[in-house]
Amino acid sequence: MTAGVNVGATDILITMVYKVAFVGSSSDYGLAAAFSIIIFFLVATISVIAFRQTKALEELN
């Protein structure tokens, strides 16, 4: 299944989502929403790992 959008090798994920949703004659909002949810989980996972390693959320004694 293709989205019908020309995505280049240097595009970042969010610009790909924009192109899928708004560029071209075939806008696929469902696919763009699915990509957005995947991006959210990627960012959330990286954030949780970073907070655990830096211990930024621990209370000061």
N, C-alpha and C positions, 0 to 999 in steps of 0.2 A: 504494500500500500504506500503510495506516495502522496505528499502534500501538494505537489505541483509548484513548489517554490525553489528557486535556485539559491541554495545556501552554500557559501564559499568556505574554504578551509580556514579562513581567518575570522569568521563570524564567531561571536560568543553566544552562549545559550540564550540570553535574553533578546538579542537581536534576531535570532532564529525564531523565537516565539512571536515576536512582532511581525516578522515576514510571513509566518504561517497564518497569523490572525488577520492581518490588514493589507498585505501586498499581494497583487495578482488578482486574477478574476475569480479564483476559487478560494474564498476565505473559509478556513476550517477552525471555528472557535473551540470546538471540542478537543481537537488535537492540541491547540495552543494552551487550553486549560490543563490538559494532562501533562504537557511539558512544564507548565508553571508549578504544578504540584510536585513533580520530580525535582525541580530546582529548589523548591522550598525544603524538601527533605534532605537534599544534599547540603544546603546551607545550615540547616538545623543540626545535622550530624557533625559537621565540621565545627560549629559553634560549641556544641556540648563537649567535644573532645578538647577544644582549646580551653574552655573554662575549667575543665577537670585538671588539665596539665598545669595551668597557671594558678589555679586555686583562687581566682579573682572573686568568687562569690562567697568565700569563707569569711566569717566574722572576725574582726580584729579583737585581740585579747588585751 
